[in-house]
Amino acid sequence: MSAPLFEINPSLDVADAADRFARTGRARITDFLKPDGAEALFTGLRSRSDWRRVINSGSDKVIELDRETSDSLTAEQRARLDDAVYAGARTGFQFRYETIRVPDEEEARRRSDDPLACYALWLSSGPARDLLRQITGTQAIDFADAQGTAYGPGDFLTGHDDEVAGKGRYAAYVLGLTPIWRPEWGGLLVFHDADEFVAYPPSFNCLNLFRVPQLHSVSEVTRAAAYRRYSITGWLRSR
């Protein structure tokens, strides 16, 4: 896959998205990419086997398990891990989901044949970056970092605001790549506003942009979910 495969949907109402972002700190853009690019990303994510489950332990430790290791856990080990994860979620920041990471360095992305790296490279330059700068009103954005994410039953991400000193994060993004989903399956992107919660179910080829810092979470995916919740996520950053 090469970067030219990805093209912005020419019918996007950029002015409306920029107005909503300026007023609310968020913009939800449906049909962000031309269909072929979105379909290629989804098909690629669904077919990959190099996912790593990531689980935090406190604020400074992350446990990573590839699928082979996850599948080899005994029932007792799974139960202990579940107990630890849910205990952490009761009072603090906790997450559990699967990821495929993309390098931040431009040269490493250019050398890679990973479609995710191609997408991150495309999003970080040219018309795509110009569009993101226009919508967010931030010319200081230099690049987008990226990771593929997959949430299955029991996966979630508790409330946080994405602000980390020295990271240069101006906005966060979530490109939804989930063609079929029922809201009651969970996996909702939830914004914790002062007087209400605003929640968006997983969707396909829909780009959620939101200003950093902003408190948000991903609700737990239930056992009823028939599919994984796929997306590409990251931050729009300066170097």
C-alpha positions as CSV (number, residue, x, y, z in Angstrom):
1,M,0.0,0.0,0.0
2,S,1.3,3.5,-0.8
3,A,0.2,6.9,0.6
4,P,-1.6,8.0,-2.6
5,L,-4.2,5.4,-1.9
6,F,-5.5,7.7,0.8
7,E,-7.6,10.7,-0.4
8,I,-9.8,13.1,1.5
9,N,-13.4,12.9,0.6
10,P,-13.8,16.1,-1.5
11,S,-17.4,16.7,-0.3
12,L,-16.4,17.4,3.3
13,D,-17.8,20.6,4.8
14,V,-14.5,21.9,6.2
15,A,-15.8,25.2,7.3
16,D,-18.6,23.6,9.3
17,A,-16.1,21.2,11.0
18,A,-13.8,24.1,11.8
19,D,-16.7,26.1,13.3
20,R,-17.7,23.2,15.5
21,F,-14.2,22.6,16.7
22,A,-13.8,26.3,17.6
23,R,-17.1,26.3,19.5
24,T,-16.9,23.0,21.3
25,G,-13.4,21.7,21.0
26,R,-14.7,18.7,19.0
27,A,-15.5,17.9,15.4
28,R,-17.0,14.6,14.1
29,I,-16.4,14.1,10.4
30,T,-18.2,11.4,8.6
31,D,-16.9,9.8,5.4
32,F,-13.5,11.3,6.0
33,L,-11.6,9.2,3.4
34,K,-12.6,8.1,0.0
35,P,-14.1,4.6,0.4
36,D,-11.2,2.6,-1.0
37,G,-8.7,3.9,1.5
38,A,-11.0,3.3,4.5
39,E,-11.8,-0.2,3.3
40,A,-8.1,-1.0,2.8
41,L,-7.3,0.1,6.3
42,F,-10.1,-1.9,7.9
43,T,-9.3,-5.1,5.9
44,G,-5.7,-4.7,6.9
45,L,-6.4,-4.3,10.6
46,R,-8.9,-7.2,10.6
47,S,-6.4,-9.6,9.0
48,R,-3.3,-8.9,11.1
49,S,-2.0,-11.2,13.7
50,D,0.7,-8.9,15.3
51,W,-1.6,-7.3,17.8
52,R,-0.3,-6.8,21.3
53,R,-2.7,-6.5,24.3
54,V,-1.6,-3.6,26.5
55,I,-2.7,-3.3,30.2
56,N,-1.4,-0.6,32.5
57,S,-0.5,-1.3,36.1
58,G,-0.7,2.0,37.9
59,S,0.6,5.1,36.2
60,D,4.1,4.1,35.2
61,K,4.0,0.4,34.1
62,V,2.5,-1.2,31.0
63,I,2.2,-4.9,30.4
64,E,2.2,-6.1,26.8
65,L,1.1,-9.6,25.7
66,D,1.1,-10.8,22.1
67,R,-1.9,-13.0,21.1
68,E,0.0,-16.2,21.4
69,T,0.9,-15.4,25.0
70,S,-2.7,-14.2,25.8
71,D,-4.1,-17.4,24.4
72,S,-1.8,-19.5,26.5
73,L,-2.9,-18.1,29.9
74,T,-4.7,-20.5,32.1
75,A,-8.2,-19.8,33.4
76,E,-6.7,-19.0,36.8
77,Q,-4.2,-16.6,35.3
78,R,-6.9,-14.9,33.3
79,A,-9.1,-14.5,36.4
80,R,-6.2,-12.9,38.4
81,L,-5.5,-10.5,35.6
82,D,-9.2,-9.6,35.3
83,D,-9.3,-9.0,39.0
84,A,-6.3,-6.7,38.9
85,V,-7.6,-4.7,35.9
86,Y,-11.0,-4.1,37.4
87,A,-9.5,-3.2,40.8
88,G,-7.4,-0.6,39.0
89,A,-10.5,0.8,37.2
90,R,-12.5,1.3,40.4
91,T,-10.4,4.2,41.6
92,G,-7.8,5.3,39.0
93,F,-6.7,5.3,35.4
94,Q,-6.9,1.9,33.8
95,F,-6.9,0.5,30.2
96,R,-7.0,-2.8,28.4
97,Y,-7.0,-3.1,24.6
98,E,-4.9,-4.3,21.6
99,T,-2.5,-2.1,19.7
100,I,-0.2,-2.0,16.7
101,R,2.2,0.9,17.0
102,V,3.6,3.2,14.3
103,P,7.0,4.9,14.6
104,D,6.9,8.7,15.0
105,E,10.0,9.3,12.9
106,E,9.3,10.2,9.3
107,E,12.2,8.3,7.8
108,A,11.2,5.1,9.7
109,R,7.7,5.5,8.2
110,R,9.0,5.9,4.7
111,R,11.1,2.7,5.1
112,S,8.1,0.7,6.4
113,D,5.7,-1.3,4.2
114,D,3.1,-1.2,7.0
115,P,-0.1,0.4,5.8
116,L,-0.5,2.0,9.2
117,A,2.8,3.8,8.7
118,C,1.7,4.8,5.2
119,Y,-1.4,6.3,6.6
120,A,0.4,8.1,9.4
121,L,2.9,9.5,6.9
122,W,0.0,10.7,4.6
123,L,-1.8,12.3,7.6
124,S,1.3,14.2,8.6
125,S,1.9,16.1,5.4
126,G,0.4,17.8,2.4
127,P,-3.4,18.3,2.0
128,A,-4.3,16.1,4.9
129,R,-2.1,18.0,7.4
130,D,-3.4,21.3,5.9
131,L,-6.9,20.1,6.5
132,L,-6.3,19.2,10.1
133,R,-4.6,22.5,10.7
134,Q,-7.5,24.3,9.2
135,I,-10.1,22.5,11.3
136,T,-8.3,22.8,14.6
137,G,-7.1,26.3,13.9
138,T,-3.5,25.3,14.8
139,Q,-0.8,25.9,12.3
140,A,1.8,24.6,14.8
141,I,0.8,21.0,14.1
142,D,3.8,19.2,12.5
143,F,2.8,15.5,12.4
144,A,0.3,12.9,13.5
145,D,1.4,10.0,15.6
146,A,-0.7,6.8,15.2
147,Q,-1.5,3.4,16.4
148,G,-4.0,0.7,15.3
149,T,-6.4,-0.2,18.1
150,A,-8.8,-3.1,18.6
151,Y,-11.2,-3.4,21.5
152,G,-12.8,-6.8,22.2
153,P,-15.0,-8.0,25.0
154,G,-13.7,-6.7,28.4
155,D,-11.6,-4.0,26.9
156,F,-12.0,-0.4,27.9
157,L,-10.1,2.9,28.7
158,T,-11.1,4.9,31.7
159,G,-11.3,8.7,31.9
160,H,-8.2,10.8,31.0
161,D,-7.4,14.1,29.2
162,D,-4.3,13.2,27.1
163,E,-2.2,16.0,28.4
164,V,1.4,15.0,28.9
165,A,4.1,17.6,29.4
166,G,6.6,17.8,26.6
167,K,4.5,15.8,24.1
168,G,3.3,18.8,22.1
169,R,-0.2,17.4,21.7
170,Y,-2.7,20.0,20.3
171,A,-5.6,17.6,19.4
172,A,-6.5,13.9,19.5
173,Y,-8.1,11.9,16.7
174,V,-9.9,8.6,16.4
175,L,-10.6,7.3,12.9
176,G,-13.3,4.7,13.3
177,L,-13.0,1.6,11.2
178,T,-15.9,-0.5,12.5
179,P,-18.5,-1.2,9.7
180,I,-21.1,-3.0,11.9
181,W,-21.8,-2.1,15.5
182,R,-24.7,-1.8,18.0
183,P,-24.3,0.9,20.7
184,E,-25.4,-1.5,23.4
185,W,-22.2,-3.5,22.7
186,G,-20.2,-0.7,24.4
187,G,-17.0,0.7,23.0
188,L,-18.4,4.2,23.1
189,L,-16.2,7.2,22.9
190,V,-17.5,9.2,25.8
191,F,-16.7,12.9,26.6
192,H,-17.1,13.9,30.2
193,D,-18.4,17.4,29.9
194,A,-19.0,19.5,33.0
195,D,-22.8,19.1,32.9
196,E,-23.4,16.0,30.7
197,F,-21.8,13.0,29.0
198,V,-21.6,13.0,25.2
199,A,-21.1,9.5,23.7
200,Y,-20.4,8.3,20.1
201,P,-20.7,4.7,19.1
202,P,-18.1,3.0,16.9
203,S,-18.6,3.8,13.2
204,F,-16.8,3.4,9.9
205,N,-14.7,6.0,8.2
206,C,-15.6,8.6,10.7
207,L,-12.9,10.9,12.1
208,N,-13.4,12.3,15.6
209,L,-11.1,15.3,16.4
210,F,-11.0,16.8,19.8
211,R,-8.8,19.4,21.6
212,V,-6.3,18.4,24.2
213,P,-6.8,18.5,27.2
214,Q,-10.3,17.1,27.3
215,L,-11.6,14.4,29.6
216,H,-12.9,11.3,27.8
217,S,-13.0,7.5,27.9
218,V,-13.9,4.4,26.0
219,S,-16.7,2.3,27.6
220,E,-16.2,-1.4,28.1
221,V,-17.0,-3.7,25.2
222,T,-19.5,-6.3,26.3
223,R,-19.5,-10.0,25.7
224,A,-22.4,-9.6,23.3
225,A,-20.2,-7.8,20.8
226,A,-19.9,-9.8,17.6
227,Y,-16.9,-7.9,16.3
228,R,-13.8,-6.0,17.5
229,R,-14.0,-2.2,17.6
230,Y,-11.2,-1.2,15.2
231,S,-9.8,2.3,14.8
232,I,-6.6,4.3,14.2
233,T,-5.9,6.7,17.0
234,G,-3.3,9.3,17.9
235,W,-2.5,12.9,18.5
236,L,-1.7,15.9,16.3
237,R,1.6,17.2,17.6
238,S,4.4,19.6,17.2
239,R,8.0,18.4,17.3
